Amino acid sequence: MPSFDIEGIHVEFPYEAYDIQISYMTHVIKSLKSRTNALLESPTGTGKTLCLLCASLAWLEHEKARQQLQRLTGAPLYSAGAEIPDSWPSQRSAAELTKALVETKIIYASRTHSQLAQVMQELKKTRYRNVRVATLGSRDQLCINPQVSQLPNIAAKNKVCRDKVNTRSCKFYVQLEQQAKESTLAVEPAADIEDLLSFGKKNRVCPYYLAKSYEKSAEVIFMPYNYIFDPTVRRTIKLDLMNAVIILDEGHNVGKVCEDSYSYEISSTDLATTIRETGRILNHLVKSNEMETASGSTVQSNVTRELQNPERSEKTRAVATLKRTLLDFEAALDELSLPEDASHGWVRPMTFMKELFSAAKVNQVRFAELSTSVSELLAENENKDQFSAFSSHNAGSLQKFVDLMEVVFSKDVQKHHPYFRVYVRKEDVKKRLKDGWSGDGITTKQNRVISIWCMSPGCTIQTIMQSEIHSMIITSGTLTPAEPLLKELAVPFPIQLYNPHVISGSQVWVGVISKGPDGIQWNSQFKNRDSVDYKRSLGRGILNFLEVIPDGVLIFFPSYRVMDDCITCWKSFDLWEGMSKKKACFVEPTNRNEFTTMLSAYFQAVRENGPGAAFFGVCRGKISEGVDFPDVCARGVILTGLPYPNRYEPRIRVKMEYLQQTYGNVTTRTLTGEEWYNREAWSTVNQALGRVIRHAKDFGACLLCDMRFENESSKKQLSGWVRNSLRNYAFPVGKRALADFFRGHCGELRLRSSDVIPLENFGPEKKFVTASVKPERETSMAAACAVQKRCAALQSDAHVLSLYSGAAVSKTKRNASVFAAMDASEDSAALENAVPAIASADIPSTFSSLATQSMPVIRKKIVVKPNKSAELNSQSGPAQRFVDLPRESSVVASAKSSNDPAEAGVKERNTTQVSDTLSVLRTELNHADYAAVSRALSILRKPECDGCASLTEALRRVEDSSKRRKIALLLSRYIPVRSRQEYDRFLDGMGYVITL
């Protein structure tokens, strides 16, 4: 196994490391040695997980050895090579500091357990796979006792589980204790959640407490984000963060998780449920006291009864106080006036919550008393006395009220109150009843929902830093732009790294295609999503893409609603049936269990020797991150729009308003509301695109199917490895370039001439589309390599023009102008090897007028080579361009009126050419450029016009150089004789030399 000496630490790596991997591990070790935070970005597929594991575990191994040596020599551990951070309290004793340093552990966190499972698989590849590991999960994921696992919510599962453990009535927990005493437990190293579940079911022991038993001795603990950030969870599992190295993988999610961890919500229904349950317990306690009094031989005073049973009397008072507080809080909430529109509420600062609790007579002292009472009430064993214990089904409602008080009165949180906002709205009672809530809990006339939202992740991160951690490493493939994130986190990250990608440009094809094969513009903005024409056009485009992309394809939509609407539309036009014939189609479900089953079926479909499969999902969904799609599992990713959050959703609106307000203050300024809104969308886009490349030898294509991706400002938001390969394509050219890309990597893909079918099968239009056909792959590796070389040289649309004319010119004759090429004799030697017209199978339905029956009759072939003195010389390779031009050279010539049938044929032919040209211009140019070029052509047709300056000026204003060159060549046929010399100079200035 290769090894490297990095910053004085011996690191073993399972493969020969790339330079960027060495750099990544260097920054990890620098962070750990200096006890400082690090922010590290490395694109998906660069092996950052392996680098992170190997570097951190090598450092931990080195640190343990150093500590052991110091113990043998009697040197104090906290003074040699391990500086004590300033944040650690000075009152800690040397023994406490030594203990903390000796027990240094690594906490590796990610968003989901599925992501952690992938990390565990990477760990098993390394030399460090035998490190002591613990994987923490919730009872919801790990409990195998059916009496607990089938309960409706996590709060109920937690309470019933604790009750059963305390009474030793859970056979799985008892069996675990017995086997632990006999030392018969032998779980494989680096066991993930699935391994623990499998082991627990096989040996009939509790996986949840098995995982917790490993936590005490573990050197590395794997857990989801919320175990670290959520104060309630952290307190429940008794997570000690002192001197812990916290690694946050998939760090682009950190901000959202931090905000959610300190955000709380309670409704009138929750309050009513808690009041009813508290009243039930209080009535039981009062009746129990009365029964005890009645059973006595003499009547005792209240004082005497309380002295004889002080615990019951104290509990009765505590429950009565809690119920009184809940009733007062409910009354205060009901007095709030809200807008009539149920979808709107109002926003207040955190001072409002103190006023609301003050109306319920809750202050700092009462909060402490209530917290103790509630803790004891929730700890009551329901199995022991179900009448005096809170029902497991309703424990969650009481916990919500406690959490609400905690965030208002906790001293650790109070200093962060400026980062919070309170939102109050009407409660949708019908929805709660539909979701299975009992109508008995609805007692108020006007139901409310009160939400406390954390608006900045900084307060959560600062709370974690106060736990005296060793250091924090945040890493992801999509962190840039990092400056806004760093401002929001509000803690310093001195060590930063932004790695390039390990792949070459020839391994990824990225294209923006803004119009469908029928010429309809693709724009998934909210106002356009209900357009049947748009959805049908998008379906036709995807139908074409599935034809040329081999194996697995992932198609992403902005939301579930958009995806469902599109698929419904496609089914009505038989487009869905066409897609299903090309590939097995899967649609992402919202249910977790259904998703697991469907994902397995998808993987099986793409790995079979067939046409592959397509998985339709949503950005921010289950397949957009957290699932690995290597090699054939994702040869293509198609994005159908920009996944902007719903700006009318209350929390999004409040967040944007908060950012606008704080932006005016220099000390709290991070980014504007609009900047944050855009970052949310583009971060999701980059994450989805990252599914296509999973390792250094992987390859695939990214298709951005929305006109908004064409904007230069939009392109700047993409990850560097995507941006560097990005090109804008018209649909037919893009499809051909995409097919050529996969020819280079998968072998020759040939389409038969019988693959053109009318679009009337998919709607009323009489257009053409390429049929569904399984690609035939050439077995010749030489042919594949030749195509790959040609594909790698493609730099723009202009290069792709060569795909329309087949092979290269075998013999160069002489230099000439483009007009000389057009005027060449039909019988000349130049036509003997002329490339035939575009094959029927290659006719994209965008250009309906280019169907076989209306193709121009006369074709000439010219080779357009880059001029050495022009800008195209910077491109690699002798890129040749082949252009089909008509025999007649000007519109003026074709417009002559004549009764001669031959001349009439020329006129009809040139009319077709004009129609074709206008179609291309409309497709390639934006509205302003199209209008300018059209005006210039109109001026050029006038006899008094003595030059083409207006046309050349209009062409120079076209920003996209590849489009400018293509249109300039296309318009050569319309230049009058009097202006040809001037236009030739213009073409020469753009870098073209025409060779017959």
N, C-alpha and C positions, 0 to 999 in steps of 0.2 A: 504493500500500500504506500503510495507516495507520501512524503513528509516534507514539511517546510518549517524553517526557523523564522518566526514572525515576532518582532518586538521582544526577542529573547525567550519566546515560548515555543516549544516543539508541538507542531500541529500536524496530525495525520489526516489525510483527505483521501476519500475512496477513488478519486480519479486524478489525472493530471490537471492541475488547476489552471484556468485562464488568468491573464493579467488582472482582469476586473474582479475575479474572485479573490485573488491575493490581496488586492486593494481593499475589498470589502472586509475580509478577515482582519486586515491590519487595523482598520477603523474600529472594528468590534473590540479587539484586544486593547487598543489605546483607551477606549471608553472604560473598560473594566479595570485596567491598571490605574487609571487616574481618578476613578470613582466619579466620572462625569456622565452626563446624558448625551445620547447620540441620536441623530436623525439620519437614516440611511435609506436611499432609494436605489433599487436595482430592478430593471424590468423583468417581467415574468419570463421564465425560461433561462435565466442566468444562474440558477442554482443558489439563490440567496438563502433558502432554508438550510441546505447542507452546509453552506459557509457559516451561517449563524450558529448551527449546532456544533460543528467541529471547533470553531474558534472559541465559543463560550465554554464548552466542556474541556477543551485543552487548557484554557486559563484556570478553570475550577480545579482540574487535576494538579496543575502546577501550584496553585494556591494552597491546596491541601498538603502537598509535599513540603512546601515552605513552612507551613504551620507546624507540621510534625517535626521538622528539623529544629525549629525554634524551641519547641517543647523539650526536645532532647538536650539542647544546649542551655535551657533555662532562661532564654531571652523572653521579654514580654511580647506577646503576640501583637499588641496594638501599637507598638512603637517601631517595628521594623518592616518597612515596605508597605505598610497599610495605614495611611494617614486617617485620623478620625475626622469625619466631616464636621464642619462648623454647626450644622443643624442638629447634631446630637446634643442632648442636654448635658451640661457640665457636671450635674449632680450624679450622673451614673458612675458607679464604682468601677474599679479596674476589673473586678471579677465579672461584672455584667458586660463590659466591653469585650473582654476576652471570650466570654460565652457566645456573644453575638458574632464575633469574627470567626470562631471555630464553626459555627452553624450556618455559614454562608450557603445559601441555596439559590437556585435559578428558578424563577417562575415564568414559564413560557405560556403566553396567552394569545388566543385568536378569537375570532368572532363566534365561530360555531364548533361543535364537536367534530363535524365532518372535516373541517379544515385541520383540526388537531390530529385526527386520524391519519391524514396525509403526512403530517410532520412526524408522527410516530413511525410510519413506514420509511421515511428518509433516515430516521435515527437508526433503524435496524441495518442500514447499509454501511454504517460507520464502525470504526474500531471502538467507539464509546457506547455501543449498544447495551453493555452490561451495567451501565450506571444505574444507581437506585432511582427508580421512577415511580411517581404516583400520578394518576389521572383522576381529577375530581369531576363528579357529575352530580346532578340533582336526583332526588328520589323519583322524579318524573321520568328520568331516563334509565335509572338503575334498579328500581324496585321490581322484584319478581313475585312478591306476595300479592295474589289477586284481590285480596280484601283491601289492599291499599292502592294498588296500581289502577284499579277501575274507578277510583273516586274522581269527581268532576274537576277539581282544581288542585294546584300545587299546595296551597295553604292547608287544604283538607288532608292531603297526603302526608304532609309534614307532621301535622298534629296526631293523626292516627298512628303513624309510624312510631313517633316518640312514645305514645301511650302503650303500644304493643311491646316496645323494647323495655320500658320501665316495668311492665308486668310480666316480662319474659314469655309473652304469648305468641311471638313470631318464631315459627320453627326454623326459618332460614337464619335468623340472627343467633338463635341458640346453637344451631349446628356450626355456625362460624366460630363461636366461642369455643366449642368443643374441639374442633379441628385445629384452632390456633394453639390451644394448650398442648395438643399432641404433635404440633409442628408438621402437619400433613399437608399444609397449603403450599402449592408450588405453581404460582402463576408465571407464565413466560415473561422474560424481560421486555420492557417497553410495551406493556399491554395497554391498549386503548379501550374505549368504552365497549366496543363490540366484543373484544377479548374478555373483558371483565364479565359482561353479561353471559357469554358462552360458558365461561368457567363456573359462574354462579349457578346456572341452570344444570350443568352437568354434575356438579358436586353438591347441589342443593344448599348452598350457602349464600348469604346476603352480599351482592356485589357492591352495594352502597357503603356499608360499613367495612367491607374488605378494602375498598379504595381508601377510606379514611384511615385504616390501620397502617397503610403504607406511607401516608403523608408524613408521619412523625420522623421516619428515618430517611425520607427521600432526599436526594440531592437535586433532582429536577422535578418540578410539579407542573403538570399541564392542566390548564383550566380555561374556561371562556372568560371574556373581558369582564362581564358583570360580576364575577366573583371577586374581582379586585376593586372595581369602581363603585358598586352598589354598597352603601354603608350597612344596610340591613343584612344582606347576604354575607358581607365580610364579618359582621358581628355574629351571625348565626353559626358559621363554620369555624369561627375563632381563628381567622387567618392572621398570622403574625408576619408583617412585612419588614421587620427590622433587619437591616443588612441584606435584604434580598435583592438580587439582580432581576429586574422586571423587563422581560422582552415582550413587546407588543407587535406581533406579526399582523399583516394586512392592516397596517396602521392608518390607512385612509379612512377607516371606520371609527377611529378613536374618538374624534370630536362628537359624533352623533351618540355613541354609547355613553360617553361622559355626561352629556346633557340629559339623556334618558335616565341615568342612574340617580340623579337628584331631582327628577320630575315626578310629581304625584298628582293623584286625582281621586276625588270622592264625590258621590252623587247623593241626592235626596233618598234614593232607593237604598243605597248602602247605609245611610244614617238610620232610616226607618227599620231596616233589618237588624242593625246593631241594637237599637232601642228596644225592639221587640224581644230579642234574645236576652238582653240585659234584664229586662223586666221579668222574663220567665225565671231567671236564676234568682232574682231578688224575691219574687213571690215564694219560691221554694225555700229560700233561707228563712224568711219570716215565718212561714208555716212550720218549719222545723223547730224554730225557737218556741212557737206557741205550743206545739205538741210536747216538747220537753217540759214546759211549764205546767201543762195540764196533767202530765203523768206524775208530778211530784206529790208527796203526801200533804204538803202544806203550800199555801200560796206564798211565793217569794216575790220580793220587790224586784224591779228591773235591775237595780244596782247589783243585787245578789246574783241574779241570773248572769249578768255580764261578767261578774267576778268568777263564777263557776265555769263559764265557757267563753273566755275572752277572745279566743281565736275566731269562733263563729260570729260573735258580735262585731269584731273588727272587720271581718270579711263583709258582713251585711252593710256596715257603714260605707265601706269602700265601694261596693257595688251600687249602693244608693247614690253616692256622690258621683260616680261615673254616669249613671242614668240621668241625674239632674243636669250634668254638664252636656250630655248629648242632646237633651231636650232644649236647653238654652241655645246651643249652637244651631240646632235645626230651626228654632224660632228666628234667630238672627239671620240665617240664610234665606228664610222665607220672606223676610221683610225687604229683601233687595228687589229693586224694580229692574226689569230687563226689557229689551225691544220686543215688539210683537213677533217679528220675524225669528222663528226658532233657530235659523242657521247663523244668527249673529249674536254676539255677546259683547261684553266690554272688558277692557284691560286696565289693571291697576298695578302699582308697585307693591312690594312685600309689606309695606307699612299697613296696607289694607287688611292683611291677614291678622296682624296684631290687634287691630281695632275690632275685627270680627270675633276673635277669641276673648277679647276684653269684654265684649257684650255677653259672652257666655261665662264670664267671671273666671277665666283661666289666665293666670299670670305665670311667672317663672317658678314660683313655689308650688302652685297647684299643678303645674306641668310635671314636676318631679314626683309628686304624690300619685298622680294619675298613671304615670309611666310604670311605677312599681305595682300599682293595683292591676293594671292590664297584664303585665308580665306574669303575675301570679294567677290571674284568671285564665290566661291562655295555657299556662302550664298545668292546670287541673286535668287530671286523667279522666277522660270520658268513660273509659271502661270501668273505672273504680266507682264513680258516682256521676251518672249521665245527667242528673237533674241540677247539680251545682257546677257543672263544667260547660264551657262554651261549645256549641255544636261545631263539629269539624267542618260542616258545609258552610257555616257562617263566620268562621274564624277570620277569613280574608277581609270581611267588611270592617271588623274591629281593628285589624292591623292597618288598614288604610287610614283610619282616624289617628292612630298612634303615629304613623309616618308623617301625617300632616302636621301634628304638633311638634314632632322632632325637627322638621325642617324650619319651623317658625321659631322655636325656643332654644334649639341646640346652640351653644356658644361657638362651636367650631364652624357652624354654617352661617351664623348671624353676620359675621364680617363680610360674607359674600352675597348678602341680600341684594345689593345693587345689580347683580347679575341675573336676578330672578324677575319673572312677571307672573301676575295672577290673571287668569282668564275665567270669567263666569258666564255661563250660557244656560239655556233651558235644556232639560233632559228629554231625550226621545224615549218616552215610557213604552211606546208600542214596540220599539226595537228591543228594549230590555226584556219585555215579555216574550217576544219572538225568540230571543236567545236562550230562553229557558228559565228566566227568573220568575219567582213566585209573585203573584199579584198581591199577596199579603203584605209584602214589604213596602208597598206604595201607600203611604198614609198622608202625605202632604198634598195640599191643593195645587201648589205650583212647584213642580219638581225642577231642581237645579243641578248643575254639575259645576264644581269648582276645581280648577286645575292650577297647579303651581308648576311652571316650566322654567327649567334652567336654560338660560340663553347663551352661556359661554362654558366651554369645557375647562377653562382655566381654573375654576373653583374646585372641580373634582381632582385635577392633576395636582394642584397645590396641597389638597388634603392628603393625597398619597405621598407627596414628598415629605410632609410632616411626620410620616410614619418611620422616618429615619432609614429609608431604603439605601442600598449600595449605589445603584445607578439605574437609569431607565433607557432602554433602546427601543425606538419606534422605527419600524421598517415596513416598506411596501414597494410595489412596483409602480405605484401612481401617487406620488406625494407632491410633485410640482404642479403649480407654483407653491413653494413651501413657505414663503414669507407670511401670507395671511394665516396659515395654520400655526406657525410659530408664535404669532401675536396672540392668537386665541388661546393657545396652551398656557401662556403667561409664565412659563418657567424657561430658564436658559438651556439650550442644546448646543454646547460649544463645538461638538464634533459632528460634522455633516458630510455626506457623500451623495453624489448624484451620478450613478454609473450609466454608461452607454449600454446598448444591447450587444450581446455576443454574436448575433447572427449577421450575415451579410445582406446587402440590399436585394440580391437575387432570390432570397428565401421567402420574401413576403411581397405580395402584390396588394397595393392599396389604391382603390379607385373611388372617386366621387361621381356618381351617376345621378343627375338631377331630373331626368325625364325618362318616361317609360318607352317601350317599343312603339306605342301609339302616339308619341309626342306629347302626352299629358305631363305637366310638371308635377314632380313629387314634392309635397310639402305637408308634413304631418302636424302643422300647427292646429291648435284646438278648433279654429274656425273652419278648417278644411277636412277634419277627420270624418265628418258625416257625408262627405262627397262620395257618391257611388262611383263616379268616373275615376277619382283618385284611387279608391280601394281596388277597383277592377284593374286599373293600370299597374298598380303595385303588384297585384297578383300575377299579371302577365309577365312582369319583369322577373319576379322570383321564379316563375315557371321556366323562363329561359336560363336563369342562373343555375338552377338545379340540374340542368342538362349538361353544363360544362364543368361544374365543380364535382370532383369525384368524392366517394366515401361519405363522411359525415359533414353536415352543415348545421350551424346554429343560426337561427333567425330571431333577432331581438326586436321587441316593440316597446314603446314608451310606457305602456301600462297594460294591465289585464283587460280593461275595457276595450282599448284600441285593438288588442289582439283578437278578442272575441268577435268584435264587429267586423274586422277584416275577414276572418275565417268564415263567418256567416255569409258575408257577401260573396266570397269565392265559391262557396258551396252552391249558391244560387246561380252562378254562371258556369258551373262545372269546372272551374279552375282548380278547386281542391282535389277533384277526381284526377285531373291531369298531374298535379303534384304527387299524388299518392301512387300514380303509375311510374313516376320517375324514381321516387325513393319512398321508403317507409316513413310515414309522417307521425310525429309525436307532439302533443301539446302539453305544456307544463301545467300540472294541476296545483291547486293551492293546498291540498291536503298532503301532509308530510309522508304518510305511509304510501299513498298512491304515487307520490313522486319517486320514492325509492324503487318501487316496482317498475315504473315506467322508464326510469333511468337505466335499470338493468336490461330492460328489453331493447332500449336504444343502443347500448354498447354491444349487445349481441348482434343486432342488425348490421351495424357498421363493420363489425369484424368478420361477418360472413362474406363469402365471395360473391357479392351481388352488387346492385346499383348503389347501395349505401342507405343512409337515413337522414332525415331532417328533423331537428328539434326546435319547435316554436316556443319561445319563452319571452320573458320581460326583463328589461333592465331593472336592477335592484332585486331580481328574483333569485330563485334557487340555483339556476344554471349560470347566472352572470358572474358568480364568484363562489369559491368554496368547493367547486367540483373540478377535477382534473380531466381535461379532454386532450390527451396526447395523440400525436400522429393522426391516424385515420379517423379518430373520433371527432376531429374538428379541422377539416381541410379548408373550411370557409366560415366566415362570420359575416352575417348581413345585418346591418343596423337600419331599421326603417324610419328612424326619426330621432330627434333629440329628447331625452327623457327629463324635461324640466319638471320640477315639483309643481303641484297645483298651487298657484299663488293665492288662490281664494280659500285654501284650507286655513283655518284659524291659526294653527301653530306656525305655518310658513309665513303668514301675514304678520303675526306678532314678532317673529324673529327678524324679518326685514325691517320692520319699524324700529325695533330695538337697535339694530346695527346703524340705522340712519341717525338715531338720536345720539348714540355713543360716538359716532364718527366725528361729530363736532367737537369732542373733547380730545385733546392731544394725548392725554394719559390713558384713555380707554379706547382709542382708535384702533380698529383692526382692518375692516374693509366695509364698503358700502353694502346696502341690502342687495342691490343689483349684482354686484361682484360676487357676493356669496351665492346668490341664486344661480348665476352662470356656472360657478365652480361646482355646485352640486350636480348639475347636469353633465358637465364635461368629465368630472371624476368618474361618474358612472359609465360614460362612453368609453373612457380609457380602460376601465376595468373589464368591460365586456369584450373589447377588442383584444385584450390580453389572453383570451381563451384560445386564440389560434396558434400561438407559439409557446410551446411548453418546455423545449430544451434546445440545445445548440444546433442539432441536426434536423429540427422540425421545419416544416414549411407550410404556407397556407396563404389565403387571400382574405382581405377585409373590404367589404363593399359598403359604402356610406350612401344610402339611398334617400337623400333629402337635399333639396336645393340649398339649404342653409349651410351645409358643409362646404360649399364653394367659396364662401366669404373668407378673405384673408385673415380677418380677426378670429374667425372660428378655427382656422387651421393652427393658429398659434396656441390654442388650448389643448391640442393633441399631444400625446407622448412623443418624444423625439424620434423614436424608432419608427413610429407610424408617419409622422410628419415628413421625414426624410424620403419616404417612398411614395408619398401621396401625389396623384395625378387626377386631373379632371377629364372625364371621358363623355362623349356622346354615347348613347346606348349601343349602337351597332359596333362602334370602334371598341368600346369597353368590353363588350362580350367577346370579341375576337381576341383582344389582348389577354383577357382572362383565360380563354381556351389555350392560347399559346403558352402562357405561364405554366399551366398544368401539363402541357405537352412536354415541356422541358424537364419536369420533375417526375411525371408518371409514364412517359412514353407518348407516342403519337396518338392523337385522338382524331379519328376521321368521321366526318358526317356525310351520310349518303345523300344523293340528289333527291331522293324520295321523301326527305324529311321536312318538306314544306306543306303545311296544311292551312286552309282558310281560317281566319279568326272568327268566322261566323259561328263556329261551334261554341265560342265563348261569349257571344254577344251579337248585336245586329250589324256591326261594322264589317265591311268587306275588305279585310286586310290580311296580311300573311304573318305567320309565326313559325318558328322552327319546331318541329314535332318532337315528342318525347322519344328518345332513342338511347339505348345503352351504348356508351362509347366503346369503340373497338381499339384496343391498345396494341401498338406495334411491340414485338418482342425484341427488336433490334436495339441494343443499348447504344450503338453508334448513332442511330437516328435520333434517339432521345437526347444524347449529349449535344448533337448538332443543333437541335431545336432549343435546348437549354441555353446554349451560347448565344443564339440569336435573340432569345427572350431576355437574357440578361442585359443586352445592349439597348433595349427599349427605354427611351427616356421621356417620350411624350406622345401625344396623339399623332404627331407628324411621322414618328417612327412606325407607328402601327399601320400607316397607310400602305406600307410594303406588304402587309398581309393580304391585301386585295389583289395582288398581281403575281403571286406565286414565286418562281425562282428568280435569282439574280441575272442580270444581263451578262451574256457570255463574252461579248466583244464590244469594246468601246470604239466608236467610229470617229467622231469629231465633236468639238465644242460648238454649240449653237445657242441661239436665244430660244426662249420658250415659244416664240411665235414661229420661228423656223421649224420647230418640232411640230407645231400644229399644221403648218402648211406643207409638210412633207407629202410626197406623192403616195397615193394609196398602194401603188405597185412597187414601191421602193423596197430595198433589201431590209429596211428597218421593220417592215411588217411581216417578214418571213418568220421571224421568231416572236411575233407579237403575243403577249399574254392574253388569253381569252377573257371575255367579260366575267364578272363575278358569278360564281356558281350559284345555282338556285338555292342550294342549302344554306348559303351564306347571306341571303337577303334578309336583313333585319326588317321587321315590320314597321320600324320608325319611318322608313322611306318607302311609303306605299307606292309612289310613282316609279320606284326602281324595280317593280315586279318584272318578271321575265318578258311579258308581252309589251312592255313600254321601255325597254332598255335602249339607249342610243345605239345606232347600228354601226357607225364608224368608230373604231378604237385605235388609238396610237399609243405606243409605249415610249416613255422617256425616262431616263435615270436622272434623279436630282441628287447631286452630291454636295456635301458641305464645302463651302469656300474656305480655304485655309486662313484667309485674312479676317473671317467673320466669327461671330460669337459661337457658332455651332462647332468650331474647331475644338472647343474644350470638351466635347463629348467623346467618350471612349469608342474606338472602333470605327471602321469606314462605313458608317451607317448610310445605306442607300435608300432612296424613296422612289416608289413607282407611282406614276400618276396617269390615269386615263384621261385623255383630252379628245374633244371632237375635231372633226376635219375642218369645219367652218370656224372662223376665228372671231367673228363679231356678230352682235345682235343686229347691227345695221345691215350686214350682208344678208342675213337670213330674213330680213323683213321686206326684201324686194318683192313687189307684186308681179306675178307672171302667170301665164296660162300653161307654161311648160310643166308637164307632170313631174319631171325630174327636179325642177326648181321647187315645185309645190312640196315634194317629198323632203327636200332640204328644209323648207320652212316649217313643216310639221315636226321634223326631227329637232330643230332648234327651239321650237316652242316647248317641247318636252324637256330640253336641256335647261331652259329658263325656269321651268317649274321645279326641276330637280335642284337647281342652284338656290332658289328661294327657300326650298325646304331645308337645305343644309344651313343656310344663313340663319334661319329662324331657330334652328336647333342649337347651333354653336354660339351665337352671339346673344348678349343681353339686349334689352329693349333699346337702350340708348345707342349702342354700337350698331344695331341693325338699322335703326332710323338714319344714322349718319352715313352708313355705307349705301343705303338705298338712295338717299338724296344725291350722293356723289355720282352714282351710276346714272341717275336721271340727267344730271348736268353733262355727263360724258357723252350721252347720246345726241346732244344738240350739235348741229353742224358748226355753229359759231365757236364751240369749245375747242381751244387749240392746245390743250394739255390735260394731264390726269392728276394735277396737284391736289385737287379736292379729294380724290379717291385715296391717293397715297397718304394724305394727312389723316383721313378717317381710319385707315388701316393702322397707322402708327398709334392711334389712341386705344386700340384693342390691347388690354393689359396682358392677357395670356399670350405669350410668344408663340406657343405651338399652334394655337388657334389662328393667330395673326398670319403665320407662314402658310397654313393650310388654305385659309380663305384667299390669300394673295395669289396663290397658284390657281385656285379654282376660278377666280375672276379674270385670269389671263385671257380666256376665250372671248371676253367681251371688250377688249381694248381695241379701239379703232387704229387703223394703220398709222395715222398721223401722230399717235401718242405712244407707239410701241417702244421706240427707243428710250423715251423717258421712263416707261414702266420697267424696261429691262434693267436700267440702272438701279431702280428701286429694289427689284428682286436681287440683283447682285449685291446690293448693300445689306440685304438680309442674310446673305450667305449661300445663295443658290447659283450653281453653274449647271446649265442644262446640257446633257450629253446624249447624242443620238447613237 
